[in-house]
Amino acid sequence: MATLVVSIIVIVMIVAGGITLSQGILTSADATALSVEEISVREGEIMRTGVDTLRAAYLSWADRLRLTVANTGQTRLAGFDKWDIIVHYYDGTGTYHPGWLPYTAGALGDNEWKKAGIYLNGPAESFEPGIVNPGEQVVILARLNPLPGDATGISVTVATPNGIRDSFSFSNPGYAILTPHTENTTVNGTAHYQLEEAAPGDAAGTIMSAAFSTGEVARKLLVNDDQPSRAARHVFPLVGISDIPAATWNFYYRCTVFGDGPFPQANGDVSFDVDILIRRADGTIRQTIATGAAAAMFPQTSEGSWVTLSGTYAFPGYTVIDDTDYLEIAYYGDVLAQGPSGTVGYTQVMIDDDSLPTANQTRMEAP
């Protein structure tokens, strides 16, 4: 009888142990399956995530680093406090500063960064605020201390929480240089060309042109020679800028004048100049600062040749009312005295031409 009882106890223990072992094996298998699924989901998310730093500049009018980063993937991006911003730069003493910048949702402190806004083709986004959906762009501001040195380079890396990153290197000349590019910024549904800070032309060049008939004396807004509906209006976003200081602005025009008869017929006949204004995000003009400014006379002896001319404008200073506004510079050809002697004459400005030395490119400088 005692042997039977012992045998029953042993059998029960074996069965219980087998059940426990089976449960452990099943639990381990379930955990492994979940881990594999999580890894698969994470890998899929990484494959669908993409970021591209479209523009980066050190704002000379604000002492801020400004980045524009596009969501080029298929996933939504948020959780900015988990993003990584890493900068490498030299200060004015030549000291090297590599560093990781923490995120802040409040006032920007030293060596911090914040999300300044999310935009879709120019206007501020309205769908799912605070989330960078595919195709949208986030503008990032950072405050560096000590300040980057003049005539130095800066490198910045942006990384999302799942490890997708993009790097961008650029120069810091130490003063404002705005160069007209052919990339687009949409302002309330209307495409404008961009002004880029400290970024020389990076394309094959685009001609902005105006045509004048026989003897015509007029001032005309230049338009894209290949797309007459696209005017030579170039905008610079004021995000992160509170004041534009008073200074002498130097404008440089890579330009030519020619016709099917002598044009210009004499010195003083033709000039190039700009309008300077502030445009709201809704497309309306907030303030016209200058009309026909920074005129540069085209010499009659240079007829038919590309030359780089310059003109100056004493900018009076401007306090930014809304940093969603844009500074706009529009390029004009002005026939002042006598128009073309032939049937037609042309005034032309070349923009965004990377084959030219920087000193010969169309641009604005405010030392």
C-alpha positions as CSV (number, residue, x, y, z in Angstrom):
1,M,0.0,0.0,0.0
2,A,2.8,2.4,0.9
3,T,4.5,1.6,-2.4
4,L,1.3,2.5,-4.3
5,V,0.9,5.9,-2.5
6,V,4.5,6.8,-3.3
7,S,4.0,5.8,-6.9
8,I,0.9,8.0,-7.2
9,I,2.8,10.9,-5.7
10,V,5.7,10.5,-8.1
11,I,3.3,10.3,-11.1
12,V,1.5,13.5,-10.0
13,M,4.8,15.3,-9.6
14,I,5.9,14.2,-13.1
15,V,2.6,15.4,-14.6
16,A,2.8,18.7,-12.8
17,G,6.4,19.2,-13.8
18,G,5.6,18.4,-17.4
19,I,2.7,20.9,-17.4
20,T,5.0,23.6,-15.8
21,L,7.7,22.9,-18.4
22,S,5.2,23.0,-21.2
23,Q,3.8,26.4,-20.0
24,G,7.4,27.7,-19.8
25,I,8.2,26.6,-23.3
26,L,4.9,28.1,-24.6
27,T,5.6,31.4,-22.7
28,S,9.1,31.6,-24.1
29,A,7.8,30.9,-27.6
30,D,5.2,33.6,-27.2
31,A,7.8,36.1,-26.0
32,T,10.1,35.3,-28.8
33,A,7.3,35.7,-31.3
34,L,6.4,39.1,-29.8
35,S,10.0,40.2,-29.9
36,V,10.3,39.2,-33.6
37,E,7.1,41.0,-34.3
38,E,8.3,44.1,-32.5
39,I,11.6,44.0,-34.4
40,S,9.8,43.6,-37.7
41,V,7.5,46.6,-36.9
42,R,10.5,48.7,-35.9
43,E,12.4,47.8,-39.0
44,G,9.4,48.7,-41.1
45,E,9.0,52.0,-39.4
46,I,12.7,52.8,-39.9
47,M,12.4,51.9,-43.6
48,R,9.4,54.2,-44.0
49,T,11.0,57.1,-42.1
50,G,13.0,59.8,-44.0
51,V,14.2,63.3,-43.2
52,D,16.0,65.8,-45.4
53,T,17.6,69.1,-44.3
54,L,16.5,71.4,-47.1
55,R,18.1,74.6,-45.7
56,A,20.4,75.5,-42.9
57,A,21.9,78.9,-42.0
58,Y,23.2,80.9,-39.1
59,L,20.9,83.9,-39.0
60,S,23.1,87.0,-38.9
61,W,20.1,89.2,-38.0
62,A,19.2,87.0,-35.0
63,D,22.3,85.0,-33.8
64,R,20.3,81.8,-34.2
65,L,20.8,78.6,-36.1
66,R,17.8,77.9,-38.4
67,L,17.2,74.6,-40.0
68,T,14.3,73.5,-42.3
69,V,13.8,69.7,-42.2
70,A,11.4,67.9,-44.5
71,N,9.6,64.7,-43.7
72,T,10.5,62.7,-46.9
73,G,9.2,59.4,-45.5
74,Q,5.8,57.7,-45.1
75,T,5.5,58.0,-41.3
76,R,4.4,60.9,-39.1
77,L,7.1,62.5,-37.0
78,A,6.6,63.9,-33.5
79,G,8.1,63.5,-30.0
80,F,10.6,66.3,-30.6
81,D,12.0,66.0,-27.1
82,K,13.4,62.6,-28.2
83,W,15.1,64.0,-31.3
84,D,18.8,64.6,-31.4
85,I,20.4,67.8,-32.7
86,I,24.2,67.6,-32.9
87,V,26.4,70.6,-34.0
88,H,30.0,71.0,-34.7
89,Y,31.5,74.5,-35.1
90,Y,34.4,76.9,-34.2
91,D,34.0,80.0,-32.2
92,G,35.7,83.4,-32.7
93,T,38.8,82.2,-30.9
94,G,39.2,79.1,-33.1
95,T,38.0,76.8,-30.3
96,Y,36.2,73.7,-31.6
97,H,32.7,73.0,-30.2
98,P,31.0,69.6,-30.8
99,G,27.9,69.1,-28.9
100,W,24.4,67.6,-28.4
101,L,21.6,70.2,-27.9
102,P,18.6,69.4,-25.7
103,Y,15.1,70.3,-26.7
104,T,13.0,73.0,-25.1
105,A,9.3,73.8,-25.6
106,G,9.7,77.2,-23.8
107,A,12.0,80.2,-24.3
108,L,15.2,79.3,-26.1
109,G,18.2,79.1,-23.8
110,D,21.9,78.7,-24.5
111,N,22.7,75.6,-26.5
112,E,19.1,74.5,-26.8
113,W,16.8,74.0,-29.7
114,K,13.1,74.3,-30.3
115,K,10.5,73.7,-32.9
116,A,9.6,77.1,-34.4
117,G,6.8,75.8,-36.7
118,I,5.6,73.2,-39.1
119,Y,4.8,74.2,-42.6
120,L,3.3,72.6,-45.8
121,N,4.6,74.1,-49.0
122,G,5.1,77.5,-47.3
123,P,2.0,78.1,-45.2
124,A,1.7,76.9,-41.6
125,E,0.2,73.4,-41.5
126,S,-3.3,73.1,-40.0
127,F,-3.8,69.3,-40.2
128,E,-2.7,67.5,-37.0
129,P,-0.8,70.4,-35.4
130,G,2.4,69.5,-33.7
131,I,3.0,66.5,-36.0
132,V,5.2,66.6,-39.1
133,N,3.2,64.6,-41.6
134,P,4.8,63.3,-44.8
135,G,5.5,66.2,-47.2
136,E,5.6,68.7,-44.3
137,Q,8.6,70.7,-43.1
138,V,9.6,71.6,-39.5
139,V,11.6,74.8,-38.9
140,I,14.1,74.4,-36.0
141,L,15.8,77.2,-34.2
142,A,18.9,76.8,-32.0
143,R,20.9,79.2,-29.8
144,L,24.6,78.5,-29.7
145,N,26.9,79.8,-27.0
146,P,29.6,80.8,-27.6
147,L,28.7,82.2,-31.0
148,P,30.1,80.7,-34.1
149,G,33.1,82.6,-35.5
150,D,33.0,84.7,-38.6
151,A,34.2,83.0,-41.8
152,T,33.8,79.6,-40.3
153,G,31.9,76.4,-41.1
154,I,29.1,74.7,-39.2
155,S,27.9,71.2,-39.4
156,V,24.6,70.0,-38.0
157,T,23.0,66.5,-37.7
158,V,19.3,65.9,-37.1
159,A,18.2,62.4,-35.9
160,T,14.7,61.1,-35.2
161,P,13.9,58.9,-32.3
162,N,14.2,55.7,-34.4
163,G,17.7,56.6,-35.5
164,I,17.1,58.1,-39.0
165,R,19.4,61.1,-39.5
166,D,20.6,63.7,-41.9
167,S,23.6,66.0,-41.9
168,F,24.2,69.4,-43.4
169,S,27.3,71.6,-43.6
170,F,27.3,75.3,-44.4
171,S,29.3,78.5,-44.0
172,N,28.9,81.4,-41.6
173,P,30.4,84.5,-43.2
174,G,29.5,86.7,-40.2
175,Y,27.2,89.1,-42.0
176,A,24.0,88.8,-44.1
177,I,24.4,87.5,-47.7
178,L,21.0,86.7,-49.4
179,T,21.3,85.0,-52.8
180,P,18.2,84.5,-55.1
181,H,17.7,80.8,-55.8
182,T,15.3,79.0,-58.1
183,E,13.8,76.7,-55.3
184,N,10.2,77.6,-54.4
185,T,8.4,78.9,-51.4
186,T,4.6,79.0,-51.7
187,V,2.9,82.0,-50.1
188,N,-0.8,81.6,-49.9
189,G,-0.9,79.4,-53.0
190,T,1.5,81.6,-55.1
191,A,5.0,80.2,-55.8
192,H,7.8,82.6,-55.1
193,Y,11.5,82.0,-55.5
194,Q,13.7,81.7,-52.4
195,L,16.4,83.9,-51.0
196,E,19.0,81.8,-49.3
197,E,21.3,83.1,-46.6
198,A,25.0,82.5,-47.1
199,A,24.3,79.9,-49.8
200,P,25.8,80.7,-53.3
201,G,24.0,79.6,-56.4
202,D,23.8,75.8,-56.7
203,A,22.1,75.3,-60.1
204,A,22.8,75.8,-63.8
205,G,21.5,79.4,-63.8
206,T,18.1,80.9,-64.7
207,I,17.6,84.1,-66.7
208,M,15.1,86.7,-65.5
209,S,14.1,88.9,-68.4
210,A,11.9,91.9,-69.5
211,A,11.2,92.8,-73.1
212,F,10.8,96.4,-74.4
213,S,9.5,97.5,-77.7
214,T,10.9,100.2,-80.0
215,G,11.5,103.4,-78.0
216,E,9.7,102.1,-74.9
217,V,10.6,103.8,-71.7
218,A,9.3,101.9,-68.7
219,R,10.2,99.9,-65.5
220,K,9.3,96.2,-65.7
221,L,9.4,93.4,-63.2
222,L,11.6,90.6,-64.6
223,V,10.2,87.2,-65.2
224,N,11.6,83.7,-65.8
225,D,12.7,83.7,-69.5
226,D,11.4,80.1,-69.8
227,Q,8.3,80.6,-67.6
228,P,6.9,84.1,-68.2
229,S,4.3,83.5,-65.5
230,R,7.0,83.3,-62.8
231,A,8.1,86.8,-61.7
232,A,11.5,87.5,-60.2
233,R,10.1,87.8,-56.6
234,H,12.3,86.2,-54.0
235,V,11.3,85.7,-50.4
236,F,13.2,85.1,-47.2
237,P,11.3,83.8,-44.2
238,L,11.5,85.9,-41.0
239,V,11.0,82.9,-38.6
240,G,13.3,83.5,-35.6
241,I,14.1,87.1,-36.5
242,S,12.8,90.0,-34.4
243,D,14.7,92.9,-36.0
244,I,16.5,93.6,-39.2
245,P,19.1,96.3,-38.3
246,A,19.7,99.5,-40.3
247,A,22.7,99.0,-42.6
248,T,24.0,99.7,-46.1
249,W,22.8,96.9,-48.4
250,N,25.0,96.2,-51.4
251,F,23.2,94.6,-54.4
252,Y,25.0,92.8,-57.2
253,Y,23.4,92.0,-60.5
254,R,24.7,89.5,-63.0
255,C,23.1,91.2,-66.0
256,T,23.0,92.0,-69.7
257,V,21.1,94.3,-72.1
258,F,20.7,93.7,-75.9
259,G,18.3,94.1,-78.8
260,D,17.9,93.6,-82.5
261,G,19.2,97.2,-82.8
262,P,21.6,99.2,-80.5
263,F,20.3,98.9,-77.0
264,P,21.1,100.6,-74.8
265,Q,21.9,103.5,-77.2
266,A,23.8,105.5,-74.6
267,N,25.0,105.4,-71.0
268,G,22.1,106.2,-68.6
269,D,19.5,104.5,-70.8
270,V,19.0,101.3,-68.7
271,S,19.4,100.3,-65.1
272,F,18.6,97.4,-62.8
273,D,17.0,97.9,-59.4
274,V,14.8,96.2,-56.7
275,D,11.7,96.7,-54.7
276,I,12.0,95.7,-51.0
277,L,8.9,94.8,-49.1
278,I,7.4,92.7,-46.3
279,R,4.8,90.1,-47.4
280,R,2.4,88.4,-45.0
281,A,1.9,84.7,-45.0
282,D,-1.6,85.3,-46.5
283,G,0.1,86.8,-49.6
284,T,-0.8,90.5,-48.9
285,I,1.8,93.2,-48.5
286,R,2.4,94.3,-45.0
287,Q,4.8,97.1,-45.8
288,T,6.7,98.4,-48.9
289,I,10.1,99.5,-47.7
290,A,11.7,100.7,-50.9
291,T,10.8,101.0,-54.6
292,G,13.5,101.2,-57.3
293,A,16.3,100.9,-54.8
294,A,20.0,100.0,-55.3
295,A,20.0,101.1,-59.0
296,A,22.9,100.0,-61.1
297,M,23.4,101.7,-64.5
298,F,24.2,99.4,-67.4
299,P,27.2,100.8,-69.5
300,Q,26.5,101.1,-73.2
301,T,29.9,99.7,-74.0
302,S,28.8,96.3,-72.4
303,E,25.8,95.8,-74.7
304,G,25.3,92.1,-75.3
305,S,27.8,91.0,-72.6
306,W,27.2,89.6,-69.2
307,V,28.6,91.8,-66.5
308,T,28.2,92.1,-62.7
309,L,27.1,95.5,-61.6
310,S,26.4,96.9,-58.1
311,G,24.1,99.4,-56.4
312,T,23.6,100.3,-52.7
313,Y,20.6,101.0,-50.5
314,A,20.6,102.5,-47.0
315,F,18.2,100.1,-45.3
316,P,16.4,102.0,-42.5
317,G,15.9,99.0,-40.2
318,Y,12.7,97.0,-39.6
319,T,11.1,95.6,-36.5
320,V,9.4,92.3,-37.3
321,I,5.7,92.3,-36.5
322,D,5.0,88.7,-37.2
323,D,7.8,86.2,-37.8
324,T,5.5,84.2,-40.2
325,D,6.1,87.2,-42.6
326,Y,8.6,87.2,-45.4
327,L,11.2,89.7,-46.6
328,E,10.7,90.0,-50.4
329,I,13.2,91.4,-53.0
330,A,11.8,91.8,-56.5
331,Y,14.1,92.5,-59.5
332,Y,13.4,95.0,-62.2
333,G,14.8,96.3,-65.5
334,D,14.3,100.0,-65.9
335,V,14.6,101.9,-69.3
336,L,15.1,105.5,-68.2
337,A,15.8,107.5,-71.3
338,Q,15.4,106.0,-74.8
339,G,14.2,102.5,-75.5
340,P,15.4,100.0,-78.1
341,S,16.3,101.3,-81.5
342,G,15.1,98.0,-83.1
343,T,11.9,96.1,-82.8
344,V,12.7,94.7,-79.3
345,G,15.2,95.0,-76.6
346,Y,15.8,92.9,-73.4
347,T,17.1,93.5,-69.9
348,Q,18.2,90.3,-68.2
349,V,19.5,89.1,-64.8
350,M,21.1,85.7,-64.2
351,I,20.3,84.0,-60.9
352,D,21.4,80.7,-59.2
353,D,24.4,80.0,-61.4
354,D,27.0,77.8,-59.7
355,S,29.4,78.2,-62.7
356,L,30.1,81.7,-61.6
357,P,32.5,82.8,-58.8
358,T,30.5,83.9,-55.8
359,A,31.8,87.5,-56.3
360,N,30.0,87.5,-59.7
361,Q,26.7,86.1,-58.7
362,T,23.4,88.0,-58.2
363,R,23.0,88.6,-54.4
364,M,22.6,91.1,-51.6
365,E,25.2,91.7,-48.9
366,A,24.8,93.7,-45.7
367,P,28.1,93.8,-43.9
